[in-house]
């Protein structure tokens, strides 16, 4: 998105040129509510989960939303 938003060449731009250098992170012991609050306050949709200095996963707002809908809607998504 940053490449497109900044009219950058998506073929030749390196990830190092556009990544967030020091992103907020969560520990594996961080609660889901704490992670959501951190993402809300920071205005971002993804939160790396770390164990010491190793990334062990990523929390994603959309995945959280779908997970909270229960198994009945896992493949359908939300409907209006």
N, C-alpha and C positions, 0 to 999 in steps of 0.2 A: 504494500500500500504506500509506503514512503516513497518508493521509486516512482510510482505512478503520480502520486500527489505532488512530487517535486519535479516532475517531467524529466526523470533520469532514465538513462539507457538501461533497461532491465536485463539485457543480454550481457553487458560488460561490467555492470556495477557489482562490486564485491560486497558480501554480507558485512564484512568489517567496516565498510563505509557507511552503513545505514543502521546497524544494530544498536540497541540500547546498551551502552557501555557498562553500567552498573545498575542493573534492574533490581527492583524490590524482589525479595524472595520469601518463601515460607519454608519452615522446617516440616518434616514428616509428622511432627507432633502438633502442628498448628491445626486448630479446629477449622471445620468448613466455614463456620460463621466468621471466624477471624480472617480467613483468606478472602471471603467475599467482601468484608469491610475494608480490607487493605486494597482490593481491586477497585472498589467503589470510590474510596477516598483518593486513590491515585489516578482514577480515570482510565484504567486499562482493563483488557479482557482476558489476559493470560498472566499467570503467575508461576514462575519456575519454583519447583520444590527441590530443596537441597538437603543433603546429608553431609555436614561439614562443608566442603567446597565442591562436592560432586553433585551435578544435577541428576536427580533420580526421577523426575517427572515434571508435568506441567498441569496446573489447574486451569480450567477453561470455563468461563461464565456460561456458555451455551451448554456444555456438558453437564454442569451443575443444574441448570434449569431443566434439562431433560431428565436427569436422574431424580429430581424431586417430583416429577410427574407420576412416578410409579411405573410398574411393568406394563400396565394396560395401554400406555401411550408411548412406549419406548420407540417404536418404529414410525408411529403416525405423526409425532410432533404435536404442537398445539393446534387446536382448531377453534374457529369462531362460529 
